[in-house]
Amino acid sequence: MYELDGRLTALRTRAAEWAGDLATVALDLDPDAVHRVLDTPVMRYLATARYAPSADTPTLTADGHRFHLDSVLEQVVFFEELATVDVGAVLAAPGAPMAGPLVDLLGDEEQREWFFEQLRSRPTWVFFALTEPAHGSDAAGLTTRLDPDGDGFRLTGAKRYVGNAPRARLGVVFARVRPGPLGLRAVLVTAPAPGLTIEALPTIGLRGAALGAITMSSVAVTDDRMLGRHLPATRRGVLSWVRVFNRIRPRVAAMGIGIARAACQYVRAHRRALRPAERDRLDALCRRVEGVRQLNLAAAAAVDADPADGRLASAAKARAARLAEDVTVASLEFFGSGARLDHPLLGKLARDARGVEFMEGASNVQKLIVSQDLIRRGHPT
């Protein structure tokens, strides 16, 4: 069992306190309800957090301890608590939870200063555009192009299911300059821009995330917006991105675990008189939540020790996505056929749970990563 020490317990308590501010928008169907809670401590912190070691990372204090959320272990503890209240509001927060770590890793000093100054100046949403309509989040299958154009490039292609895209002022787009793994690049893009079209996608779950579709038709990209331009090709492409994805996946898994925890807590609070078989079933669901939580804590510790080691991170993300769906659907069954109407919060948890599957790589992608690692290590499959 992975037990949280006093420091991480203090962080968990502070996150739970802050999460209470999100409850007021948990059932709101308006994706822009987040604007009503922008001035809360949790939203102000998320707006400028960097999630990577940095001299100007904002500080979070709890019970005498200081945190920068620059370790993956801290992130999973923090985000699991927020997700038990409303994962949609967490995803709706301004800031750059996915793009920021990539800019920290691949950006030069000028690019990092320009990017993070945008976040410090006012609440700013940032998109992270990897997924494509025909290829999903498979980086090797990217078809979005960066074509040379004088001293810069032209960006052409399409992205889909991009969180916060309709409300974003800037973002990171993944594209290809030539065939092969060394031909993949990440570029900074501002919005609006000529040739850049962003449309909101209708959703019934994770509505706060404001998912969008992005179409790029010969969008001008100057050389100073090419991430990794100062690095050799082997350090600016997909092999470097993997380290960022490994750091993000346990955080996404924590959100799925938080949703499942919230469902179990809801059943305990609203079905106080349980028959023995129902009590056993609920206890089994809660034990399953704790089991995946332990896996995710181990995954976070592994990535902190070696950012290139993403085997457990992928396993935790796949397990957490399945967990969130199974537990929320099972929890609805405790209240009968009209549960989604009679218990709207539990219905929302079930809708949100489905979205976890598609965040930061679907389960088939995560299972491929795990199997490839096992083969590389010489383990039987």
C-alpha positions as CSV (number, residue, x, y, z in Angstrom):
1,M,0.0,0.0,0.0
2,Y,1.2,3.5,-0.9
3,E,0.5,5.7,2.1
4,L,0.6,9.5,1.7
5,D,3.0,11.2,4.0
6,G,2.2,14.3,6.1
7,R,3.2,16.6,3.3
8,L,1.0,15.0,0.6
9,T,-1.8,14.6,3.1
10,A,-1.7,18.4,3.7
11,L,-1.8,18.9,-0.1
12,R,-4.8,16.6,-0.4
13,T,-6.6,18.5,2.4
14,R,-6.0,21.8,0.7
15,A,-7.2,20.5,-2.7
16,A,-10.4,19.2,-1.1
17,E,-11.0,22.6,0.5
18,W,-10.4,24.4,-2.8
19,A,-12.6,21.9,-4.7
20,G,-15.6,23.0,-2.7
21,D,-15.6,26.2,-4.8
22,L,-16.3,24.1,-7.9
23,A,-19.5,22.6,-6.6
24,T,-21.6,25.6,-7.6
25,V,-21.0,24.9,-11.3
26,A,-20.9,21.1,-11.2
27,L,-24.5,20.7,-12.6
28,D,-24.4,23.7,-14.9
29,L,-25.0,22.8,-18.6
30,D,-23.3,25.9,-19.9
31,P,-19.7,25.3,-20.9
32,D,-18.9,28.9,-19.9
33,A,-20.1,28.5,-16.4
34,V,-16.4,28.5,-15.4
35,H,-16.4,32.3,-15.7
36,R,-18.4,32.4,-12.4
37,V,-15.6,30.8,-10.5
38,L,-12.5,32.3,-12.1
39,D,-11.7,34.4,-9.0
40,T,-11.6,31.4,-6.7
41,P,-8.2,30.3,-5.3
42,V,-8.2,27.0,-7.2
43,M,-8.8,28.7,-10.6
44,R,-6.3,31.4,-9.9
45,Y,-3.7,28.8,-9.2
46,L,-4.5,26.6,-12.2
47,A,-4.3,29.6,-14.5
48,T,-0.6,30.0,-14.0
49,A,0.6,26.6,-12.8
50,R,3.5,25.1,-15.0
51,Y,3.6,21.5,-13.8
52,A,7.4,21.5,-14.4
53,P,10.4,22.6,-12.4
54,S,10.8,26.4,-12.9
55,A,12.0,29.4,-11.0
56,D,8.7,31.3,-11.4
57,T,6.3,28.5,-10.8
58,P,3.4,29.7,-8.5
59,T,3.5,28.4,-4.9
60,L,0.7,26.6,-3.1
61,T,1.0,26.4,0.6
62,A,-0.8,24.0,3.0
63,D,-0.1,23.3,6.7
64,G,3.3,24.9,6.5
65,H,4.3,23.0,3.4
66,R,5.1,24.6,0.0
67,F,4.1,23.0,-3.3
68,H,4.7,23.9,-7.0
69,L,3.0,20.8,-8.4
70,D,6.2,20.1,-10.3
71,S,6.2,16.4,-9.3
72,V,3.7,14.0,-10.9
73,L,2.9,12.5,-7.4
74,E,1.8,16.0,-6.2
75,Q,-0.3,16.4,-9.3
76,V,-2.2,13.1,-8.9
77,V,-3.0,13.8,-5.3
78,F,-4.2,17.4,-6.1
79,F,-6.3,16.6,-9.2
80,E,-7.9,13.5,-7.8
81,E,-9.5,15.7,-5.1
82,L,-10.7,18.3,-7.5
83,A,-12.2,15.6,-9.8
84,T,-14.3,14.2,-7.0
85,V,-16.3,17.5,-7.1
86,D,-16.3,18.4,-10.9
87,V,-13.8,17.3,-13.4
88,G,-15.5,19.4,-16.1
89,A,-14.7,22.6,-14.1
90,V,-11.1,21.4,-13.7
91,L,-10.8,21.0,-17.5
92,A,-12.4,24.3,-18.1
93,A,-9.8,26.2,-16.0
94,P,-7.6,28.7,-17.8
95,G,-3.9,27.8,-18.1
96,A,-1.8,25.3,-20.0
97,P,-1.8,21.9,-18.1
98,M,-0.7,20.0,-21.3
99,A,0.9,22.6,-23.5
100,G,2.9,24.2,-20.6
101,P,5.1,21.1,-19.8
102,L,5.8,20.7,-23.5
103,V,6.9,24.4,-23.9
104,D,9.0,24.0,-20.8
105,L,10.7,21.0,-22.3
106,L,11.2,22.1,-25.9
107,G,11.0,25.9,-25.8
108,D,14.1,28.1,-25.8
109,E,14.3,30.9,-23.3
110,E,12.6,33.5,-25.5
111,Q,9.7,31.1,-26.3
112,R,9.1,30.1,-22.7
113,E,9.1,33.8,-21.5
114,W,6.7,34.8,-24.3
115,F,4.4,31.8,-23.7
116,F,4.1,32.0,-19.9
117,E,3.8,35.8,-19.9
118,Q,0.5,35.2,-21.8
119,L,-0.7,33.2,-18.8
120,R,0.5,35.6,-16.2
121,S,-1.1,38.7,-17.8
122,R,-4.7,37.6,-17.7
123,P,-6.8,34.3,-17.6
124,T,-5.8,32.6,-20.8
125,W,-6.9,29.2,-22.2
126,V,-4.4,27.2,-24.2
127,F,-5.2,24.3,-26.6
128,F,-3.1,21.2,-27.2
129,A,-3.9,20.0,-30.7
130,L,-2.6,16.4,-31.4
131,T,-5.7,14.3,-32.2
132,E,-6.8,14.2,-35.9
133,P,-10.1,13.1,-37.3
134,A,-8.7,10.0,-39.2
135,H,-5.8,9.0,-36.9
136,G,-6.8,9.8,-33.4
137,S,-3.8,10.6,-31.1
138,D,-1.4,8.4,-33.0
139,A,1.6,10.7,-33.4
140,A,3.1,8.4,-36.0
141,G,0.1,8.8,-38.2
142,L,0.0,12.7,-38.2
143,T,-1.0,14.2,-41.5
144,T,-1.1,17.9,-40.5
145,R,1.7,19.5,-42.6
146,L,4.2,22.3,-42.0
147,D,5.3,23.4,-45.5
148,P,8.3,25.7,-45.9
149,D,7.4,29.2,-47.0
150,G,10.2,31.7,-47.3
151,D,11.7,32.3,-43.8
152,G,8.8,30.4,-42.1
153,F,6.2,27.8,-42.7
154,R,2.5,27.2,-43.6
155,L,0.4,25.0,-41.4
156,T,-2.3,22.9,-43.1
157,G,-4.5,20.1,-41.6
158,A,-7.3,19.4,-39.2
159,K,-7.5,18.5,-35.5
160,R,-10.5,17.3,-33.5
161,Y,-11.6,16.9,-29.8
162,V,-9.3,19.7,-28.7
163,G,-10.0,20.9,-25.2
164,N,-10.7,24.6,-24.7
165,A,-10.1,25.3,-28.4
166,P,-13.1,27.6,-28.8
167,R,-12.1,29.9,-25.9
168,A,-8.3,29.7,-26.4
169,R,-6.0,32.6,-27.4
170,L,-3.0,30.3,-28.2
171,G,-2.0,26.7,-28.4
172,V,0.4,24.0,-29.5
173,V,-0.2,22.2,-32.8
174,F,1.6,19.0,-33.7
175,A,2.5,18.6,-37.4
176,R,4.9,17.0,-39.8
177,V,7.7,18.6,-41.9
178,R,8.8,15.4,-43.6
179,P,8.1,11.6,-43.4
180,G,9.4,9.6,-40.5
181,P,9.6,10.1,-36.7
182,L,12.2,12.9,-37.0
183,G,9.9,14.9,-39.2
184,L,7.4,15.6,-36.4
185,R,7.3,19.1,-34.8
186,A,5.3,21.1,-32.4
187,V,4.6,24.8,-33.1
188,L,3.0,27.6,-31.2
189,V,-0.1,29.1,-32.7
190,T,-2.1,32.2,-31.7
191,A,-5.8,32.6,-32.2
192,P,-7.5,34.1,-34.1
193,A,-5.3,33.9,-37.2
194,P,-5.9,34.0,-41.0
195,G,-6.6,30.4,-42.2
196,L,-7.4,29.1,-38.6
197,T,-11.0,28.0,-38.0
198,I,-12.2,26.7,-34.6
199,E,-15.6,25.3,-34.1
200,A,-17.2,24.1,-30.9
201,L,-18.3,20.4,-30.8
202,P,-21.6,19.4,-29.1
203,T,-21.0,17.1,-26.1
204,I,-23.1,15.7,-23.3
205,G,-20.2,15.0,-21.0
206,L,-17.2,17.0,-19.8
207,R,-19.0,20.1,-21.2
208,G,-16.7,22.4,-19.3
209,A,-13.8,21.2,-21.5
210,A,-15.3,23.0,-24.5
211,L,-14.1,20.5,-27.0
212,G,-13.5,21.9,-30.5
213,A,-12.5,21.1,-34.0
214,I,-9.6,23.0,-35.6
215,T,-9.1,23.5,-39.3
216,M,-5.9,25.0,-40.6
217,S,-5.5,26.3,-44.2
218,S,-2.1,27.6,-44.9
219,V,-1.7,29.3,-41.5
220,A,1.5,31.3,-41.3
221,V,4.0,30.1,-38.7
222,T,7.2,32.1,-38.2
223,D,10.5,30.3,-37.3
224,D,10.4,31.7,-33.7
225,R,7.2,29.7,-33.0
226,M,8.8,26.4,-33.8
227,L,9.4,24.5,-30.6
228,G,12.8,22.8,-30.3
229,R,14.4,24.9,-33.0
230,H,17.5,25.1,-30.9
231,L,17.7,21.4,-30.3
232,P,18.9,18.5,-32.4
233,A,16.2,16.6,-34.3
234,T,16.4,13.6,-31.9
235,R,15.5,15.8,-28.9
236,R,12.6,17.8,-30.4
237,G,10.4,15.1,-31.9
238,V,8.2,12.3,-30.7
239,L,10.8,10.8,-28.3
240,S,10.8,14.1,-26.4
241,W,7.0,14.4,-26.4
242,V,6.8,10.9,-24.8
243,R,8.3,12.3,-21.6
244,V,5.6,15.0,-21.5
245,F,2.8,12.5,-22.2
246,N,4.2,10.2,-19.4
247,R,3.9,13.1,-16.9
248,I,0.3,13.9,-18.1
249,R,-1.2,10.4,-18.0
250,P,-1.2,9.8,-14.3
251,R,-2.9,13.2,-13.9
252,V,-5.6,12.2,-16.3
253,A,-5.9,8.8,-14.5
254,A,-6.4,10.8,-11.2
255,M,-9.4,12.5,-12.7
256,G,-11.0,9.2,-13.6
257,I,-10.3,7.9,-10.1
258,G,-11.8,11.0,-8.7
259,I,-15.0,10.5,-10.7
260,A,-15.3,6.9,-9.5
261,R,-14.6,8.0,-5.9
262,A,-17.4,10.6,-6.2
263,A,-19.8,8.0,-7.4
264,C,-19.1,5.6,-4.5
265,Q,-19.4,8.5,-2.0
266,Y,-22.8,9.5,-3.6
267,V,-24.2,6.0,-3.1
268,R,-23.1,5.9,0.5
269,A,-24.6,9.2,1.2
270,H,-28.0,8.6,-0.6
271,R,-28.5,4.9,-0.1
272,R,-28.0,4.5,3.6
273,A,-30.1,1.4,4.0
274,L,-28.4,-1.2,1.8
275,R,-29.2,-4.9,1.6
276,P,-26.3,-7.2,2.4
277,A,-25.7,-8.0,-1.3
278,E,-25.8,-4.3,-2.2
279,R,-23.4,-3.5,0.6
280,D,-21.0,-6.1,-0.6
281,R,-21.3,-4.8,-4.1
282,L,-20.6,-1.3,-3.1
283,D,-17.7,-2.3,-0.9
284,A,-16.2,-4.2,-3.9
285,L,-16.5,-1.1,-6.1
286,C,-14.8,1.0,-3.5
287,R,-12.0,-1.5,-3.1
288,R,-11.5,-1.4,-6.9
289,V,-11.2,2.4,-6.8
290,E,-8.5,2.1,-4.1
291,G,-6.7,-0.5,-6.1
292,V,-6.5,1.7,-9.2
293,R,-5.6,4.6,-7.0
294,Q,-2.6,2.6,-5.6
295,L,-1.5,1.8,-9.2
296,N,-1.7,5.4,-10.2
297,L,0.4,6.6,-7.2
298,A,3.0,4.0,-8.1
299,A,2.9,5.2,-11.7
300,A,3.4,8.8,-10.6
301,A,6.4,7.9,-8.5
302,A,7.9,5.9,-11.4
303,V,7.6,8.8,-13.8
304,D,9.1,11.2,-11.2
305,A,12.1,8.8,-10.9
306,D,12.4,8.4,-14.7
307,P,10.3,10.5,-17.1
308,A,11.0,8.1,-19.9
309,D,9.4,5.2,-17.9
310,G,5.7,5.4,-18.9
311,R,4.7,1.8,-18.6
312,L,2.8,2.2,-15.3
313,A,1.5,5.6,-16.4
314,S,-0.2,4.0,-19.4
315,A,-1.5,1.1,-17.4
316,A,-2.9,3.4,-14.8
317,K,-4.6,5.6,-17.4
318,A,-6.3,2.7,-19.1
319,R,-7.4,1.2,-15.8
320,A,-8.7,4.5,-14.5
321,A,-10.8,5.1,-17.7
322,R,-12.4,1.7,-17.4
323,L,-12.9,2.2,-13.7
324,A,-14.7,5.5,-14.0
325,E,-17.2,4.1,-16.5
326,D,-17.8,0.8,-14.6
327,V,-18.2,2.4,-11.2
328,T,-20.5,5.3,-12.3
329,V,-22.8,2.9,-14.3
330,A,-22.9,0.5,-11.4
331,S,-23.7,3.3,-9.0
332,L,-26.7,4.4,-11.0
333,E,-28.1,0.8,-10.7
334,F,-28.4,1.3,-6.9
335,F,-31.2,3.8,-7.6
336,G,-33.3,2.0,-10.2
337,S,-34.3,2.8,-13.7
338,G,-35.0,6.5,-13.2
339,A,-31.6,7.2,-11.6
340,R,-30.3,9.6,-14.3
341,L,-33.4,11.8,-13.9
342,D,-33.8,11.5,-10.1
343,H,-30.1,11.9,-9.4
344,P,-28.7,14.3,-11.9
345,L,-25.3,14.6,-10.2
346,L,-24.7,10.9,-10.5
347,G,-25.9,11.0,-14.1
348,K,-23.4,13.8,-14.8
349,L,-20.6,11.7,-13.3
350,A,-21.5,8.8,-15.7
351,R,-21.4,11.1,-18.7
352,D,-18.1,12.7,-17.6
353,A,-16.6,9.2,-17.0
354,R,-16.9,8.3,-20.6
355,G,-14.8,11.2,-21.6
356,V,-11.8,10.0,-19.6
357,E,-11.3,7.2,-22.1
358,F,-10.5,9.7,-24.9
359,M,-8.2,12.0,-22.8
360,E,-4.5,11.7,-23.5
361,G,-4.8,8.5,-25.6
362,A,-7.5,5.9,-25.7
363,S,-7.1,2.6,-23.9
364,N,-5.9,0.7,-27.1
365,V,-3.0,3.2,-27.4
366,Q,-2.1,2.7,-23.7
367,K,-2.2,-1.1,-24.0
368,L,0.1,-0.9,-27.0
369,I,2.6,1.1,-25.0
370,V,2.5,-1.4,-22.2
371,S,2.8,-4.4,-24.5
372,Q,5.7,-2.8,-26.4
373,D,7.5,-2.1,-23.1
374,L,7.0,-5.7,-22.0
375,I,8.4,-7.0,-25.3
376,R,11.4,-4.7,-25.0
377,R,12.1,-5.9,-21.5
378,G,11.9,-9.5,-22.6
379,H,8.7,-10.4,-20.6
380,P,6.2,-12.9,-22.0
381,T,3.0,-11.3,-23.2
